[in-house]
Amino acid sequence: MNTRNRHATWLAVAALLLVVCTHGISDVKGAEKEFARTTIDLGVVVSDIKKSVEFYTKSVGFTEVQGFKVPGGFCQEAGLTDGPMLDVHVLVLGEGESATKLKLMQLPGVKSKKSDNEYIHSQLGYSYITIFVTDTKAALARLKKTDVAPVAKGPVELPKGLPQGVFLTIVRDPDGNLVELVGPQG
């Protein structure tokens, strides 16, 4: 083996050792990752399921797919509710297992507290969702057709130091939850 090949071999071994030391041998062997999916599902309790499904499908662009029901006894045992059943409407962005899922549910007869979503800092907890769009002008046109207006100026270009040519528009869903639409102008 000549000197050049020997150096290349040692560099390859050193690189492999670096990967093993920083990530562990299981990553090198292609072992299963810690998470089954890298997207999350978000569950939202709403005051009017029909208005909320209409907002997220017609105004924002989600697609409704097959939902599901969860029996009250299970909900109570799992700590989801104190007994009421759940009738979950599932909305998706994209297709397949990695599609983002927004799970909307209304619990008739249950008086839920309204969140203080005046601003993202008005209360602790989850404050808003971000939806990445390919064309903010098209997103705004869809919102306008359903009489949904931006909360303030929108779209607003991200400030210097953040990706340029990317715009942010904030709207509210029927319960006042903040929804960010982020993307370029088409």
Z-matrix of the N, CA and C atoms (Angstrom, degrees):
N
C 1 1.459
C 2 1.528 1 107.51
N 3 1.328 2 116.39 1 127.98
C 4 1.458 3 118.37 2 -179.13
C 5 1.528 4 110.39 3 -77.60
N 6 1.318 5 116.70 4 170.96
C 7 1.464 6 122.95 5 -175.07
C 8 1.527 7 111.20 6 -62.29
N 9 1.324 8 117.39 7 -40.40
C 10 1.471 9 121.31 8 -179.10
C 11 1.527 10 110.54 9 -62.69
N 12 1.345 11 118.20 10 -45.28
C 13 1.463 12 121.89 11 179.00
C 14 1.521 13 111.32 12 -66.52
N 15 1.336 14 117.00 13 -37.79
C 16 1.458 15 121.76 14 179.06
C 17 1.534 16 109.30 15 -62.80
N 18 1.334 17 117.81 16 -44.20
C 19 1.458 18 121.63 17 178.51
C 20 1.526 19 111.07 18 -63.34
N 21 1.336 20 116.65 19 -41.83
C 22 1.461 21 120.56 20 179.21
C 23 1.525 22 110.31 21 -63.35
N 24 1.344 23 116.71 22 -40.40
C 25 1.466 24 120.84 23 178.27
C 26 1.521 25 110.91 24 -63.84
N 27 1.335 26 116.54 25 -45.42
C 28 1.461 27 120.14 26 179.22
C 29 1.531 28 111.41 27 -64.31
N 30 1.305 29 117.45 28 -37.64
C 31 1.466 30 120.64 29 176.96
C 32 1.526 31 110.76 30 -63.95
N 33 1.332 32 116.62 31 -41.35
C 34 1.463 33 120.86 32 178.17
C 35 1.521 34 111.03 33 -63.69
N 36 1.340 35 116.62 34 -43.30
C 37 1.468 36 121.20 35 178.12
C 38 1.527 37 109.90 36 -63.74
N 39 1.332 38 117.27 37 -43.27
C 40 1.465 39 121.36 38 179.44
C 41 1.523 40 110.45 39 -62.19
N 42 1.333 41 116.69 40 -41.77
C 43 1.462 42 120.50 41 178.71
C 44 1.525 43 110.88 42 -63.50
N 45 1.339 44 116.67 43 -42.86
C 46 1.460 45 121.06 44 177.98
C 47 1.520 46 110.53 45 -61.87
N 48 1.330 47 117.34 46 -43.94
C 49 1.464 48 120.66 47 178.14
C 50 1.520 49 111.30 48 -62.37
N 51 1.319 50 116.93 49 -38.70
C 52 1.455 51 120.44 50 178.27
C 53 1.525 52 110.49 51 -62.55
N 54 1.328 53 117.03 52 -43.46
C 55 1.462 54 120.82 53 177.93
C 56 1.523 55 110.41 54 -62.95
N 57 1.331 56 117.08 55 -45.49
C 58 1.466 57 121.19 56 -179.07
C 59 1.525 58 110.36 57 -62.90
N 60 1.333 59 117.26 58 -43.75
C 61 1.468 60 120.44 59 -178.41
C 62 1.516 61 112.32 60 -67.71
N 63 1.326 62 117.94 61 -35.76
C 64 1.464 63 119.60 62 -176.75
C 65 1.518 64 113.11 63 -90.41
N 66 1.333 65 118.33 64 -27.48
C 67 1.463 66 119.93 65 -175.75
C 68 1.522 67 113.67 66 -119.27
N 69 1.279 68 119.05 67 -12.90
C 70 1.456 69 121.14 68 -178.27
C 71 1.516 70 112.00 69 90.95
N 72 1.298 71 115.56 70 154.54
C 73 1.461 72 122.07 71 -176.50
C 74 1.519 73 111.70 72 -66.33
N 75 1.356 74 118.15 73 -29.96
C 76 1.460 75 119.64 74 -177.72
C 77 1.524 76 111.50 75 -62.98
N 78 1.358 77 118.43 76 -35.73
C 79 1.460 78 120.11 77 177.64
C 80 1.521 79 110.73 78 -65.40
N 81 1.331 80 117.22 79 -37.28
C 82 1.459 81 121.00 80 -178.78
C 83 1.522 82 109.43 81 -65.88
N 84 1.309 83 118.22 82 -37.45
C 85 1.458 84 122.13 83 -178.49
C 86 1.525 85 112.24 84 -81.22
N 87 1.333 86 117.57 85 -4.92
C 88 1.461 87 119.84 86 179.29
C 89 1.516 88 112.59 87 78.50
N 90 1.326 89 118.02 88 28.89
C 91 1.465 90 121.69 89 -179.67
C 92 1.530 91 109.95 90 -65.02
N 93 1.311 92 116.00 91 163.68
C 94 1.462 93 120.88 92 179.48
C 95 1.517 94 110.56 93 -57.28
N 96 1.297 95 115.06 94 144.95
C 97 1.457 96 121.48 95 177.57
C 98 1.526 97 108.76 96 -81.39
N 99 1.292 98 115.32 97 169.87
C 100 1.465 99 121.43 98 -178.41
C 101 1.525 100 113.00 99 -68.60
N 102 1.340 101 117.79 100 -30.82
C 103 1.452 102 121.07 101 -176.08
C 104 1.520 103 110.95 102 -114.88
N 105 1.326 104 116.47 103 139.01
C 106 1.459 105 121.30 104 179.64
C 107 1.525 106 111.54 105 -72.88
N 108 1.341 107 116.88 106 -30.14
C 109 1.464 108 122.50 107 177.44
C 110 1.520 109 108.19 108 -140.05
N 111 1.318 110 116.44 109 152.07
C 112 1.462 111 119.38 110 179.00
C 113 1.524 112 112.00 111 -102.03
N 114 1.323 113 117.79 112 5.28
C 115 1.454 114 121.36 113 171.73
C 116 1.516 115 108.22 114 -105.14
N 117 1.317 116 116.18 115 159.08
C 118 1.462 117 119.31 116 177.71
C 119 1.520 118 109.10 117 -115.53
N 120 1.322 119 116.09 118 157.26
C 121 1.451 120 122.34 119 171.01
C 122 1.527 121 106.25 120 -99.83
N 123 1.319 122 116.84 121 145.69
C 124 1.454 123 120.83 122 179.77
C 125 1.518 124 108.82 123 -122.61
N 126 1.324 125 117.07 124 124.19
C 127 1.456 126 122.38 125 177.55
C 128 1.515 127 109.53 126 -97.50
N 129 1.345 128 116.37 127 134.07
C 130 1.458 129 121.20 128 -178.56
C 131 1.522 130 108.96 129 -133.42
N 132 1.332 131 116.46 130 124.62
C 133 1.455 132 121.85 131 173.33
C 134 1.520 133 106.72 132 -84.93
N 135 1.324 134 116.93 133 129.08
C 136 1.459 135 122.32 134 -176.15
C 137 1.531 136 110.49 135 -121.17
N 138 1.326 137 115.44 136 160.93
C 139 1.467 138 119.54 137 180.00
C 140 1.525 139 112.29 138 -86.33
N 141 1.327 140 118.07 139 -25.53
C 142 1.462 141 122.14 140 -179.17
C 143 1.529 142 107.90 141 -142.77
N 144 1.322 143 116.59 142 101.81
C 145 1.457 144 121.80 143 -173.60
C 146 1.525 145 111.53 144 -61.19
N 147 1.325 146 117.74 145 -39.65
C 148 1.464 147 120.56 146 -178.43
C 149 1.533 148 110.43 147 -63.58
N 150 1.328 149 117.86 148 -47.40
C 151 1.471 150 121.57 149 179.41
C 152 1.525 151 111.11 150 -63.34
N 153 1.318 152 117.12 151 -40.12
C 154 1.467 153 120.41 152 -178.00
C 155 1.521 154 111.85 153 -69.50
N 156 1.325 155 117.52 154 -43.21
C 157 1.469 156 120.29 155 177.92
C 158 1.522 157 108.97 156 -62.69
N 159 1.321 158 117.07 157 -42.54
C 160 1.467 159 120.63 158 178.70
C 161 1.529 160 111.20 159 -61.81
N 162 1.332 161 118.00 160 -43.74
C 163 1.463 162 121.43 161 179.21
C 164 1.525 163 110.78 162 -60.13
N 165 1.335 164 117.03 163 -52.28
C 166 1.461 165 120.17 164 -174.96
C 167 1.528 166 113.22 165 -70.53
N 168 1.334 167 117.91 166 -27.15
C 169 1.464 168 118.72 167 178.21
C 170 1.529 169 111.16 168 -88.18
N 171 1.323 170 117.65 169 -54.64
C 172 1.469 171 120.43 170 -174.53
C 173 1.524 172 113.30 171 -77.99
N 174 1.334 173 118.26 172 -39.59
C 175 1.470 174 120.65 173 -176.28
C 176 1.523 175 112.79 174 -85.21
N 177 1.342 176 116.55 175 -39.07
C 178 1.468 177 119.91 176 -175.24
C 179 1.518 178 112.17 177 -98.85
N 180 1.331 179 118.48 178 -38.32
C 181 1.463 180 120.25 179 177.64
C 182 1.510 181 116.16 180 114.48
N 183 1.331 182 118.85 181 10.63
C 184 1.466 183 120.98 182 173.85
C 185 1.532 184 108.89 183 -67.09
N 186 1.320 185 116.28 184 163.78
C 187 1.459 186 123.32 185 173.73
C 188 1.514 187 107.87 186 -117.90
N 189 1.338 188 116.76 187 133.25
C 190 1.465 189 119.29 188 177.56
C 191 1.523 190 108.94 189 -84.13
N 192 1.336 191 115.62 190 133.57
C 193 1.458 192 122.48 191 176.54
C 194 1.520 193 108.13 192 -120.54
N 195 1.311 194 116.43 193 -176.84
C 196 1.463 195 122.13 194 -178.94
C 197 1.527 196 110.94 195 -56.64
N 198 1.314 197 116.66 196 124.05
C 199 1.457 198 121.94 197 176.41
C 200 1.519 199 110.25 198 -90.91
N 201 1.331 200 115.46 199 -165.16
C 202 1.462 201 119.72 200 -179.32
C 203 1.518 202 110.39 201 -157.28
N 204 1.331 203 115.64 202 161.32
C 205 1.471 204 122.30 203 177.92
C 206 1.528 205 108.53 204 -113.57
N 207 1.333 206 114.99 205 144.58
C 208 1.463 207 120.63 206 177.78
C 209 1.527 208 106.94 207 -122.28
N 210 1.340 209 117.85 208 120.30
C 211 1.469 210 120.85 209 -178.00
C 212 1.528 211 112.32 210 -59.92
N 213 1.342 212 115.09 211 145.68
C 214 1.461 213 121.59 212 -178.31
C 215 1.514 214 113.89 213 -57.44
N 216 1.337 215 117.00 214 -40.01
C 217 1.467 216 119.79 215 179.42
C 218 1.516 217 111.98 216 -60.23
N 219 1.333 218 116.46 217 -44.32
C 220 1.465 219 120.41 218 177.57
C 221 1.522 220 110.21 219 -63.98
N 222 1.342 221 116.29 220 -43.66
C 223 1.469 222 120.09 221 179.85
C 224 1.524 223 110.99 222 -56.56
N 225 1.327 224 116.13 223 -41.38
C 226 1.468 225 120.50 224 -179.49
C 227 1.525 226 110.70 225 -69.79
N 228 1.328 227 117.53 226 -45.52
C 229 1.464 228 120.68 227 179.73
C 230 1.525 229 112.27 228 -62.06
N 231 1.324 230 116.66 229 -36.20
C 232 1.465 231 120.90 230 -178.35
C 233 1.527 232 112.43 231 -82.51
N 234 1.332 233 117.74 232 -14.75
C 235 1.459 234 120.94 233 -178.98
C 236 1.521 235 113.60 234 88.72
N 237 1.333 236 117.14 235 15.08
C 238 1.468 237 120.24 236 178.59
C 239 1.525 238 111.72 237 -77.11
N 240 1.327 239 116.48 238 -45.37
C 241 1.468 240 121.71 239 178.68
C 242 1.520 241 107.81 240 -136.47
N 243 1.331 242 115.85 241 175.04
C 244 1.459 243 119.37 242 175.24
C 245 1.524 244 110.80 243 -95.75
N 246 1.320 245 116.68 244 23.88
C 247 1.459 246 121.06 245 175.10
C 248 1.512 247 115.74 246 139.98
N 249 1.336 248 119.27 247 -33.06
C 250 1.468 249 117.59 248 -179.40
C 251 1.529 250 112.49 249 -64.74
N 252 1.328 251 115.05 250 147.38
C 253 1.469 252 120.86 251 175.83
C 254 1.518 253 109.08 252 -77.04
N 255 1.326 254 116.10 253 164.82
C 256 1.455 255 121.64 254 177.78
C 257 1.524 256 109.70 255 -118.07
N 258 1.313 257 115.96 256 133.97
C 259 1.458 258 123.21 257 172.85
C 260 1.526 259 104.52 258 -114.59
N 261 1.336 260 116.58 259 100.69
C 262 1.462 261 122.91 260 -169.80
C 263 1.527 262 110.64 261 -96.95
N 264 1.322 263 115.01 262 124.85
C 265 1.467 264 122.56 263 173.37
C 266 1.520 265 106.50 264 -95.79
N 267 1.328 266 117.24 265 124.93
C 268 1.467 267 121.61 266 -176.22
C 269 1.528 268 109.13 267 -105.04
N 270 1.332 269 115.00 268 125.59
C 271 1.462 270 122.53 269 177.27
C 272 1.517 271 107.18 270 -116.69
N 273 1.333 272 117.68 271 142.30
C 274 1.462 273 120.50 272 -177.03
C 275 1.524 274 112.02 273 -129.11
N 276 1.319 275 113.79 274 152.74
C 277 1.464 276 123.59 275 167.02
C 278 1.508 277 104.84 276 -116.73
N 279 1.323 278 117.24 277 117.00
C 280 1.454 279 120.29 278 -177.49
C 281 1.515 280 111.30 279 94.55
N 282 1.336 281 114.20 280 -168.61
C 283 1.462 282 120.31 281 -177.77
C 284 1.521 283 109.80 282 -134.53
N 285 1.306 284 115.76 283 159.47
C 286 1.456 285 121.44 284 175.49
C 287 1.518 286 113.06 285 81.55
N 288 1.319 287 114.30 286 -175.49
C 289 1.466 288 121.00 287 -176.50
C 290 1.521 289 113.77 288 -62.41
N 291 1.322 290 117.38 289 -28.43
C 292 1.466 291 119.04 290 -176.77
C 293 1.522 292 112.90 291 -88.12
N 294 1.326 293 118.23 292 2.25
C 295 1.464 294 120.89 293 178.46
C 296 1.526 295 109.90 294 -65.38
N 297 1.313 296 116.06 295 142.35
C 298 1.460 297 120.79 296 174.52
C 299 1.522 298 108.07 297 -68.11
N 300 1.322 299 116.77 298 134.41
C 301 1.462 300 121.22 299 179.84
C 302 1.527 301 109.39 300 -120.19
N 303 1.320 302 114.58 301 128.45
C 304 1.458 303 122.49 302 174.01
C 305 1.520 304 105.69 303 -109.51
N 306 1.332 305 116.02 304 118.03
C 307 1.457 306 120.87 305 -175.92
C 308 1.533 307 108.22 306 -106.34
N 309 1.344 308 115.18 307 109.67
C 310 1.458 309 121.52 308 -177.68
C 311 1.521 310 109.86 309 -100.85
N 312 1.322 311 115.23 310 140.38
C 313 1.460 312 119.57 311 178.09
C 314 1.522 313 110.24 312 -148.41
N 315 1.321 314 115.34 313 143.70
C 316 1.458 315 122.93 314 175.07
C 317 1.521 316 106.45 315 -120.20
N 318 1.311 317 116.93 316 136.48
C 319 1.459 318 120.63 317 179.63
C 320 1.524 319 108.22 318 -111.85
N 321 1.350 320 117.31 319 93.32
C 322 1.467 321 120.65 320 -179.08
C 323 1.528 322 111.03 321 -57.47
N 324 1.321 323 115.09 322 139.22
C 325 1.458 324 120.45 323 178.99
C 326 1.517 325 114.53 324 82.49
N 327 1.303 326 117.95 325 -4.19
C 328 1.461 327 121.96 326 178.93
C 329 1.522 328 108.05 327 -105.29
N 330 1.333 329 116.42 328 128.69
C 331 1.463 330 120.45 329 179.16
C 332 1.526 331 108.12 330 -93.91
N 333 1.326 332 115.90 331 101.36
C 334 1.461 333 121.50 332 -179.88
C 335 1.526 334 109.65 333 -91.13
N 336 1.341 335 115.88 334 147.99
C 337 1.462 336 121.02 335 176.46
C 338 1.524 337 108.98 336 -75.24
N 339 1.317 338 115.53 337 143.75
C 340 1.462 339 120.75 338 176.74
C 341 1.521 340 108.06 339 -85.65
N 342 1.325 341 116.76 340 140.26
C 343 1.456 342 121.85 341 177.19
C 344 1.521 343 110.29 342 -75.57
N 345 1.321 344 115.86 343 151.37
C 346 1.458 345 121.11 344 173.97
C 347 1.520 346 107.09 345 -92.16
N 348 1.318 347 116.43 346 96.30
C 349 1.462 348 122.29 347 -177.47
C 350 1.517 349 112.40 348 -112.61
N 351 1.342 350 116.21 349 30.83
C 352 1.463 351 117.69 350 178.10
C 353 1.526 352 109.81 351 -56.16
N 354 1.313 353 116.11 352 -47.57
C 355 1.463 354 123.10 353 175.50
C 356 1.512 355 107.76 354 -135.22
N 357 1.323 356 117.92 355 165.85
C 358 1.461 357 119.21 356 -178.61
C 359 1.527 358 112.00 357 -66.83
N 360 1.324 359 118.05 358 -18.69
C 361 1.464 360 120.83 359 -179.75
C 362 1.532 361 112.88 360 -99.35
N 363 1.337 362 118.29 361 8.48
C 364 1.466 363 121.07 362 -176.40
C 365 1.521 364 113.47 363 -69.54
N 366 1.300 365 117.89 364 -24.76
C 367 1.465 366 121.24 365 177.82
C 368 1.515 367 108.78 366 -153.18
N 369 1.299 368 115.81 367 163.40
C 370 1.462 369 120.75 368 176.42
C 371 1.526 370 109.21 369 -79.10
N 372 1.291 371 116.07 370 157.06
C 373 1.460 372 120.64 371 177.64
C 374 1.506 373 111.54 372 111.38
N 375 1.322 374 115.98 373 -170.82
C 376 1.450 375 120.67 374 179.67
C 377 1.520 376 108.67 375 -66.39
N 378 1.315 377 116.20 376 132.01
C 379 1.460 378 119.68 377 -172.75
C 380 1.519 379 114.43 378 -111.21
N 381 1.314 380 118.57 379 -31.39
C 382 1.457 381 120.30 380 -175.67
C 383 1.515 382 109.64 381 -161.93
N 384 1.335 383 114.84 382 164.88
C 385 1.453 384 119.82 383 171.69
C 386 1.524 385 107.58 384 -116.12
N 387 1.312 386 115.93 385 149.78
C 388 1.455 387 122.00 386 178.10
C 389 1.516 388 108.59 387 -113.78
N 390 1.325 389 115.51 388 129.29
C 391 1.453 390 121.75 389 177.90
C 392 1.526 391 106.49 390 -119.97
N 393 1.325 392 115.62 391 122.38
C 394 1.459 393 121.02 392 -179.36
C 395 1.521 394 108.59 393 -89.00
N 396 1.340 395 115.16 394 125.76
C 397 1.462 396 121.61 395 -178.35
C 398 1.526 397 109.41 396 -115.06
N 399 1.320 398 116.42 397 160.81
C 400 1.466 399 120.22 398 178.43
C 401 1.517 400 111.98 399 -90.72
N 402 1.343 401 117.34 400 -15.16
C 403 1.457 402 120.82 401 -177.13
C 404 1.524 403 108.99 402 -154.04
N 405 1.333 404 116.73 403 105.78
C 406 1.471 405 119.30 404 -178.01
C 407 1.525 406 111.88 405 -67.85
N 408 1.328 407 118.43 406 -30.39
C 409 1.471 408 120.16 407 177.36
C 410 1.528 409 110.14 408 -63.74
N 411 1.318 410 117.06 409 -43.02
C 412 1.464 411 120.92 410 178.33
C 413 1.529 412 110.50 411 -65.93
N 414 1.332 413 116.85 412 -39.69
C 415 1.472 414 120.61 413 177.88
C 416 1.523 415 110.48 414 -62.24
N 417 1.329 416 116.87 415 -42.54
C 418 1.468 417 120.71 416 178.64
C 419 1.523 418 111.38 417 -65.77
N 420 1.319 419 117.43 418 -38.12
C 421 1.464 420 120.89 419 177.88
C 422 1.532 421 110.20 420 -62.37
N 423 1.341 422 116.96 421 -42.04
C 424 1.465 423 120.79 422 178.47
C 425 1.528 424 110.16 423 -64.20
N 426 1.340 425 117.05 424 -41.58
C 427 1.465 426 121.02 425 178.35
C 428 1.528 427 110.55 426 -62.44
N 429 1.318 428 116.52 427 -44.25
C 430 1.464 429 121.51 428 -177.78
C 431 1.529 430 111.07 429 -60.95
N 432 1.338 431 117.45 430 -38.16
C 433 1.473 432 121.48 431 178.93
C 434 1.511 433 111.81 432 -60.16
N 435 1.340 434 116.88 433 -26.28
C 436 1.469 435 121.01 434 -179.02
C 437 1.534 436 111.46 435 -107.44
N 438 1.329 437 115.88 436 18.16
C 439 1.470 438 122.66 437 177.44
C 440 1.524 439 113.77 438 59.67
N 441 1.321 440 116.86 439 34.30
C 442 1.460 441 121.80 440 175.07
C 443 1.526 442 107.23 441 -104.73
N 444 1.329 443 115.71 442 125.05
C 445 1.464 444 121.00 443 -178.08
C 446 1.529 445 109.93 444 -112.24
N 447 1.331 446 116.58 445 152.02
C 448 1.470 447 119.77 446 175.02
C 449 1.532 448 110.96 447 -59.15
N 450 1.336 449 115.95 448 151.89
C 451 1.462 450 121.70 449 179.37
C 452 1.528 451 110.32 450 -64.09
N 453 1.310 452 117.04 451 -42.89
C 454 1.464 453 121.95 452 179.98
C 455 1.521 454 107.18 453 -133.35
N 456 1.322 455 116.19 454 -140.79
C 457 1.461 456 119.26 455 174.83
C 458 1.519 457 107.49 456 -67.59
N 459 1.261 458 116.75 457 140.98
C 460 1.448 459 118.79 458 178.08
C 461 1.497 460 109.87 459 -168.11
N 462 1.278 461 119.04 460 140.94
C 463 1.464 462 126.15 461 -2.84
C 464 1.533 463 111.45 462 -78.23
N 465 1.329 464 115.31 463 148.73
C 466 1.457 465 122.86 464 178.83
C 467 1.527 466 107.55 465 -115.67
N 468 1.337 467 116.74 466 129.89
C 469 1.468 468 120.13 467 179.92
C 470 1.525 469 109.63 468 -69.64
N 471 1.341 470 115.41 469 140.48
C 472 1.461 471 119.77 470 177.86
C 473 1.530 472 109.46 471 -60.50
N 474 1.354 473 117.15 472 146.17
C 475 1.465 474 120.32 473 -177.27
C 476 1.525 475 112.32 474 -71.45
N 477 1.329 476 114.61 475 164.24
C 478 1.471 477 120.29 476 177.62
C 479 1.516 478 109.10 477 -55.99
N 480 1.317 479 115.30 478 144.36
C 481 1.460 480 121.33 479 -176.13
C 482 1.517 481 112.15 480 98.34
N 483 1.329 482 116.50 481 -18.10
C 484 1.463 483 122.61 482 174.13
C 485 1.525 484 106.84 483 -110.82
N 486 1.332 485 118.12 484 167.66
C 487 1.467 486 119.33 485 -179.20
C 488 1.531 487 111.83 486 -52.90
N 489 1.307 488 116.70 487 131.61
C 490 1.460 489 121.94 488 -179.06
C 491 1.526 490 110.48 489 -89.54
N 492 1.327 491 115.38 490 154.03
C 493 1.461 492 120.39 491 -177.37
C 494 1.520 493 111.90 492 79.48
N 495 1.336 494 116.97 493 11.53
C 496 1.460 495 122.59 494 179.95
C 497 1.529 496 107.20 495 -114.54
N 498 1.328 497 116.23 496 133.99
C 499 1.453 498 121.49 497 -174.45
C 500 1.524 499 111.00 498 -119.66
N 501 1.333 500 115.67 499 151.95
C 502 1.462 501 122.96 500 -177.91
C 503 1.524 502 108.86 501 -123.03
N 504 1.316 503 115.82 502 133.03
C 505 1.459 504 122.75 503 173.73
C 506 1.521 505 106.86 504 -131.02
N 507 1.321 506 116.85 505 133.96
C 508 1.466 507 120.94 506 178.15
C 509 1.520 508 108.94 507 -114.98
N 510 1.344 509 115.55 508 131.82
C 511 1.461 510 123.16 509 175.21
C 512 1.524 511 108.03 510 -127.98
N 513 1.314 512 115.87 511 171.21
C 514 1.470 513 121.10 512 176.62
C 515 1.525 514 109.26 513 -117.07
N 516 1.334 515 115.69 514 143.02
C 517 1.456 516 119.73 515 174.05
C 518 1.534 517 108.02 516 -81.37
N 519 1.339 518 119.35 517 178.54
C 520 1.472 519 120.19 518 -176.59
C 521 1.526 520 115.27 519 -58.90
N 522 1.339 521 117.93 520 -22.52
C 523 1.463 522 120.49 521 177.78
C 524 1.524 523 112.62 522 -96.23
N 525 1.312 524 117.67 523 5.36
C 526 1.457 525 121.57 524 177.80
C 527 1.514 526 114.87 525 89.70
N 528 1.332 527 118.14 526 4.92
C 529 1.464 528 120.97 527 178.20
C 530 1.519 529 109.77 528 -69.64
N 531 1.326 530 116.23 529 140.64
C 532 1.454 531 121.50 530 -178.59
C 533 1.524 532 111.39 531 -80.75
N 534 1.333 533 116.09 532 134.46
C 535 1.460 534 123.07 533 179.06
C 536 1.527 535 106.60 534 -127.94
N 537 1.359 536 115.81 535 119.88
C 538 1.464 537 122.08 536 177.30
C 539 1.512 538 109.02 537 -93.33
N 540 1.329 539 115.95 538 133.73
C 541 1.461 540 121.48 539 171.39
C 542 1.526 541 105.82 540 -113.87
N 543 1.324 542 116.93 541 121.14
C 544 1.465 543 122.03 542 -173.24
C 545 1.524 544 109.61 543 -126.13
N 546 1.345 545 115.99 544 132.14
C 547 1.449 546 119.57 545 176.70
C 548 1.522 547 111.41 546 168.09
N 549 1.322 548 116.48 547 179.30
C 550 1.464 549 121.29 548 178.67
C 551 1.524 550 110.76 549 -76.78
N 552 1.326 551 115.81 550 163.35
C 553 1.457 552 120.07 551 172.53
C 554 1.517 553 107.64 552 -90.77
N 555 1.327 554 116.12 553 130.75
C 556 1.456 555 120.37 554 -175.98
C 557 1.502 556 114.31 555 -77.89
